[in-house]
Amino acid sequence: MPNIVVVESKDKIQSVSKYLGDGYLVFASLGHVSDLPETGELGVNKKTLEMNYVVTERGERRLNQIRPHLKDANRIILATDPDREGEAIAASLRRELGIGDNYERAKFNEITPEAVREAVNNTVKINDNLVNAQVARRIIDRVVGWEVGPSVTDFAGDDSYPMGRVQSQTVAIIAKRDEIIDNFTPCKHFTIRAHFNGWSAELDTVRSKLGEVMDSERYWTDSQACDALRAKTKDFKVVDFNQKLTESYAKVAFDTSTLHQAAAVRLGFSAKKTDQVANSLYTQGHITYMRTDSTAISNYGYEMIVNYAKANNLKLAEKKRTGSKSPVAQEAHEAIRPTSLDFDGTGLNEEEKALYELIFKRTVASQLSPAIYQKTVIELVCHIDGKDYFYVGGNSILVEPGYLTYFDDTADDQEEEPTQENPIQVFERDETLTAKKTEKVNKTTRPPSRFTEPSLGKYLKAAGIGRPSTYAKIYEKIVEHGYVEKKKNQLISTVKGKFMVKATTGIFSIMEEEFTRNLEKELDDIANGDIDYKQVVFRFFSTLSHEIEKMRLYPPLKPRTECEKCGSVMRRRESKNHPGEFFWKCRNKECGHYAWEIDGKVQTTAEKEAIAAQRKQRQEMIEQFDKMAVNTDGTPKFPCTKCHSAVAKRPYSGIEKEGLYYWRCTNNECQKFYHDNPEENAPYLDEMAYQIKKFTGEDGKPLYPCLDCGSVMLQITPKGKNMFYRCTNQACNHTFNSDLKGNPTKKAEWLIKAEARSKDKNGKFKWHCKKCKSPVLLRDKREGKGTFKKCSNAECGEYYND
């Protein structure tokens, strides 16, 4: 009798099958096998919280692969991923397979022989608390998208405004940061720096009570007062001197959020790219599970690091550094770490190897001895005109590198170590000093930086908003909805995003950070079994219902566009097949009327019919022209010079060329173009004849007569090159350059260029030869290696230094 194992990803099937051996059939669910309906209904009974799950097409195929083996199965092991989502997927498999309590739940944080076998030999049951937490999250997020989105769209009055519980909050965070930056006014402020024997100290304007408080910070903006005080600043007394050794440990091992940040800074990976590469490493069995909130290292993992450190002469910290665990006790995850420190990345592709090495080194460094710095702080006072002015100097000197000899992690979150270039000597309290010099220091306030994916992820995690495992999807969605755009790795709110935030802030609680943070904590409490999920969901329903009713009391922010057929509201949509083009669709599904947007306006049925009539008229005209293109005996009236098929007249499209025509060969494989000769109602079969006509005046004289033979010349401007002229007389066929005014000239191109840059804005030559008084030209050296000056008089030819 076989044992059935169901994993989440098909990439795990081969490895898990190999580790478990004969007697096990391994299948993949490929995520959820059932979900709420995609369209048509909410899918949740808001009174009982019963969910109308629908088996997906892909899910049905996976279930059909598993069902034939259930009857004879010895064990049914659900081994989906070891997180809340994986627990919910296991529950959906239990439900759709109809296996009741006849199953086992296996969880492994790494895909190694030992971990897989241990999980299968120590199975548990599905944790309903984790499932309920995920169900609550799914219901709340579904209701937000289903009910808040349409309400905001109605309130906004025109465009579509999809809403998400965490996504919308993220847009608000970005928009508020952008508003601060856009409205920021730089403030120039000053301080004084006193220099001593190789070191310096700076005036503490806060402690010295100088300047005024702006935005919770004190700035000294009086430049003249700063100059006056600096002129009197000379003698100081030591108020305090403190010098001590401090330990700086390596950052703890990665969780999902910190891996995103470090991979962005060091490797240039987006959050989505990091997730993809990390997932590949996990399914290959090289790292532990990559969706985790924990930075803790297991005892097994710590033992690996100890053995590796001893083998490579690396000094360990005095005791194991524990890191932080997930806020949910049942999620027994650890940090993202290598599954074996004996694997060096051989066989991985370039991206996988780069991320693996980053995870490897950060993991090992997290348990190594700290770097030791000698930190010095000196406080001085300068007494002037009965008032004390305080100065502070400091430095931080690396005494023992510790883990830094193995891995420097100081740039992973773009934080910098304190400067080491201020060598302060040892002083005693009350010791007097005289400054060698003083200087005025000009400073300017700066706005906060715009968000990037790593800095936004760091902010969201610190604020307790959302789960790091979903951040990459959030970034993708807010860009897809048009709320945020990505420019040079910066996330910047769009006009649409700012409008959405403005329209919803103060009405919906989901736009408040504190509300989102508290709800996230309640979801953790559900997972821990501390609170009933229905209580949380029903309370959210009540809050949301009041807020939606509140929004409906306000008039629309923008005029609504009504459907001309049924009077319902129409919504603006961007065409998927033609990006940048928009159409409007009636929200009344029974009506379904839609219209394209033309020049910023909704196209009416009358306009649409008028355009259709014009197209019909044009088509009838073309059919008539095709008939006129042949003689009564069927021969072409105007044979194509290329294929000898009939050439037919065609009307130009567009208002600009209305009433104008061209001619085209009727052979679809040829379709040679010809200009129209309206005087003869015929095509110019000879292109040169058309060109000569074009450059001949009404008086019959050439617009540009050839400088040699007087025939008509054509004005030609090749793409990316200078304009020139060509004679149409085949016996002559001479070409001429264009001068600065666009007229033909016999002058060489280099001479035209040299004269142009040798004249001033009034057209007069800037330099003249000292010998013959002729103009001096600034010319290019050969092969573009600089310039030189030379007299334009060939008989003189005097050179001058440029």
Disulfide bonds with the S-S distance in Angstrom:
none
